[in-house]
Amino acid sequence: MGLFDVFKGDSAQAMTPKMALGASLLYMMSADGNVEQEEIGQLVSVLGGDRAALDNALKYVRKSNVDTFLQTAPAILSEPQKRCILINLCDSLLADGSAAHTEQALFGRFLTAFGFSEDAFRPHFETIALKNDKSVFNT
């Protein structure tokens, strides 16, 4: 340890798939500048109450912008992990009942970075939209 290493703070953790999931959700939650209670609940639920994963994701998001994340994360994620993250992002995006333009744009960037088209993701989107549409019970 060097003399001034004490001032560097926490050393950077290597990106893991679970950290990528948490960071993705944090980027999406903050995209519209408003973090809703539904979104926080979604994040805690998706991470299974894993406080260490949440803390690591928070540290990463504080130090790295979304562009860096979108360049780094796809290389460490499997196809099912990418799909899982996209599905959870979409669910989070729709949890508060609306999708702000900034959220939609960010989701599009995630789709592209993870190698998905809108058409390929559409079946997942339609299912999530229906899941979050409680008006179907207003008969």
Secondary structure, DSSP 8 states (H G I E B T S, - for coil): --TTGGGG-S------HHHHHHHHHHHHHTTTS---HHHHHHHHHHTTT-HHHHHHHHHHHHHS-HHHHHHHGGGG--HHHHHHHHHHHHHHHHTTS---HHHHHHHHHHHHHTT--HHHHHHHHHHHHHHT-GGGG--
